[in-house]
Amino acid sequence: MSIDRIEALRALLVQDPKNSFVRYGLAQAYAGDGRLEDAVLVYRELLERDPSYVAAYFHLGQTLEKLSRLDEAREVYLRGLDACTQKGDFHTRSEIQAALDLLPA
């Protein structure tokens, strides 16, 4: 991911800070660029602002796993399961459940 793409997404967020899709894209861009701590911060901010953005739970959990922060990943996955159930998104719920099942005890 190029710095130009990250900067473009950041500029879009300045214009529209409530845009969950752009915030998610920024987190994804950071993760793709190997900037995992930055991705974690943006995913967390997204979920604070929009707890129903269920895809972010899966990707935040995956990013935390890459950082070997397994307890945090487990917590995020569990919150994601609840959010998916409330939203009725059983596809994403099954993906999160599969990721949770693969976490070491």
N, C-alpha and C positions, 0 to 999 in steps of 0.2 A: 504494500500500500504506500502510496507516495505521500509526502508531507503536504503537497498541494491539495490532495483529496481531504486530508484531515483538516487543513485550514479552511477549505471550502465548507465542510460540514460545521466547523466551529462558527464560521460566519453566518451560516443559515440559522444556527441556534441563537445567535445574538439577535437576529431579526425575529425569530419565533421560538422563544424559550420553552413554550408549552408543547412543541412538536415532538411527540414520543418517537415517531418513526425516524426523524433526523438524529435524535439522541441515541437511539439504538444503532443506527448506521455509524455514528461516531465511535461507539463502543466496539463495534465490529471492526472498524478500520484500525483502531488502536490494537486490538487483539491480533489482527492480521499482520500488523507491522511489528509484532513482538513486544509491544508496550503493554504488557499484561496488567501491571498495577494501574495504569491509566484507564484501561478497559474496565477493571473492577470498579474504580471510582465512578465512571460514567454509568455502568450498569446499575450500581447502587442508587445513584441519583435518579435514574429513570424509574426504578421501582418505588422510590419514595414518592415521586411525582405521580406515577401511574401504576399502581400495584396490579392492575388487570392486564398489563402487557406481558403475557405469560411466557413468550419466547425468551424474554430476558432472564427468567429464572434458570432455564436450561443452560443458556450460554454463560451466565455468571457462574453457575456451578461448575461448568466445564473449565472456565478460566481459573477458578479457585483450585480445581484439581491440578491443573498444570503448574500452579504455584505451590503444590503440596500442602494446601490448606484444606485438608479433607473434612475436618469438623465443620468448618464454615460452609463448605460445599454441601454437606449433608443438611445443614440448617436451611440453606437456600432451596435445595430440592424439596424439603418438606413444606416450606412455605409455598413453593410453586405448585405442589400437589393440591394444596388448599385453594389457591387462586384459580387453578384450572377447573377444579370441581365447581367452585362458585360461578365461574364463567361458562361452564358447560363445554369446555374445550378438552375432549377426551383423547384426541390425538396427541396433543402436546403433553397431556397428563401421562400417557403411556410412555412417551419418550423420557420424561423426567423420572418416572418410576423405574425404567430400565437403567438409567444412569445411576440412580440411587441403589439399585440392586447390585450393581457392579462395584460399588465402593467397598473397600476393605473394612472389615468390622473394627 
